[in-house]
């Protein structure tokens, strides 16, 4: 098994550290696995499927006054358009976890600001998207908070 792990590492190193799906490193890894399994006598069949793949290139937010607070992007969330996003903030005085939290909220095209606690970020993200928000910002204590 160590030989296989070493080969996967070699493939990753040859492809800028990537073997993630959709990358050249993934294609090389797939070819290697297919070659090895075929040599072992397995009959192979690929089953393709789609999924949302994201790769964080930069995590940055600049406020209108020029400040840039520390931000962390969600994994597997749609990316901000390459030109950026200019959307007014809409703080919500609720967790955003329940449908009632969104009743009458004019979220369309805005960056909704919610507290980080209350429920899973994925639930908040789904609800914000359903309400038409352009973005979701979860605010919580920073990494140095007690």
C-alpha positions in Angstrom: 0.0 0.0 0.0 2.9 2.4 0.7 3.9 2.2 -3.0 0.4 3.5 -4.0 0.5 6.3 -1.5 4.0 7.3 -2.8 2.6 7.3 -6.3 -0.3 9.5 -5.3 2.1 11.9 -3.6 4.3 12.0 -6.8 1.2 12.7 -8.9 0.2 15.6 -6.5 3.7 17.1 -6.6 3.8 16.9 -10.4 0.5 18.8 -10.5 1.1 21.8 -8.2 0.0 19.9 -5.1 -3.5 19.1 -6.6 -5.3 15.8 -7.1 -8.8 17.4 -6.5 -11.6 16.4 -8.9 -11.5 18.3 -12.1 -7.8 19.0 -12.0 -5.0 17.4 -14.1 -3.8 15.8 -10.9 -7.1 14.0 -10.6 -7.0 12.8 -14.1 -3.5 11.4 -13.6 -4.6 9.8 -10.3 -7.6 8.2 -12.1 -5.4 6.9 -14.8 -3.1 5.3 -12.2 -5.9 3.7 -10.3 -7.5 2.3 -13.6 -4.1 0.9 -14.7 -3.5 -0.8 -11.3 -7.0 -2.2 -11.1 -7.0 -3.4 -14.7 -3.7 -5.2 -14.1 -5.2 -6.9 -11.1 -8.0 -8.3 -13.3 -10.9 -5.9 -12.5 -13.3 -4.9 -15.2 -13.7 -1.1 -14.9 -16.5 1.3 -15.8 -16.5 5.0 -15.1 -19.6 6.7 -13.8 -19.4 10.4 -14.2 -21.4 12.8 -12.1 -21.4 16.6 -11.4 -20.9 18.4 -8.2 -19.9 21.9 -7.0 -16.2 22.2 -6.8 -14.6 25.4 -5.4 -11.1 26.4 -4.7 -10.4 29.3 -2.5 -7.9 31.6 -4.3 -8.3 34.6 -2.0 -10.3 35.5 1.1 -10.7 39.2 1.3 -13.4 41.7 2.0 -13.0 45.5 1.8 -15.5 47.8 3.4 -16.5 51.1 1.9 -14.3 52.9 4.4 -11.3 50.9 3.2 -11.0 48.6 6.2 -10.5 44.9 5.5 -11.7 42.7 8.3 -10.4 39.1 8.6 -12.7 36.7 6.7 -12.8 33.0 6.1 -14.6 31.6 3.0 -16.9 28.7 3.2 -15.8 25.5 1.4 -18.1 24.3 -1.3 -19.9 27.6 -1.6 -20.3 29.4 -4.9 -17.5 31.9 -5.6 -17.9 35.6 -5.7 -17.9 36.9 -9.3 -14.4 37.7 -10.6 -15.2 41.4 -10.7 -16.2 41.3 -7.0 -19.5 41.9 -5.3 -20.8 45.3 -4.3 -23.9 44.6 -2.2 -25.4 46.5 0.7 -25.2 44.9 4.1 -28.5 43.7 5.8 -27.9 42.8 9.4 -30.6 40.3 10.6 -31.7 40.4 14.2 -32.2 36.6 14.2 -30.2 33.5 13.7 -31.5 32.9 10.2 -32.2 29.2 11.1 -36.0 29.3 10.9 -38.3 30.3 8.0 -39.9 32.8 10.4 -36.5 34.6 10.6 -36.8 35.4 6.9 -40.5 36.5 6.7 -40.6 40.0 5.1 -36.8 40.3 5.0 -35.7 42.3 1.9 -32.7 40.1 1.3 -32.7 40.2 -2.6 -29.3 41.2 -3.9 -27.9 42.1 -0.5 -25.2 40.7 1.8 -27.1 39.3 4.8 -25.2 39.5 8.1 -26.1 36.8 10.6 -24.6 35.6 13.9 -22.4 32.5 13.5 -24.2 30.5 16.2 -27.7 29.0 16.2 -27.5 26.3 13.5 -25.2 24.9 10.9 -23.7 27.4 8.4 -25.0 25.3 5.6 -28.6 25.8 6.8 -28.1 29.6 7.0 -26.5 29.6 3.6 -29.4 27.7 2.0 -32.0 30.0 3.7 -30.1 33.1 2.6 -29.9 31.9 -1.0 -33.6 31.0 -1.0 -34.4 34.5 0.2 -32.4 35.9 -2.8 -29.3 37.2 -0.9 -26.2 37.9 -3.0 -23.9 36.8 -0.1 -23.9 35.7 3.5 -21.6 36.9 6.1 -21.5 35.1 9.5 -20.2 37.3 12.2 -18.8 35.8 15.4 -15.9 36.0 17.8 -12.5 36.1 16.2 -9.8 33.5 16.7 -8.4 35.4 19.6 -11.7 35.6 21.5 -11.8 34.1 25.0 
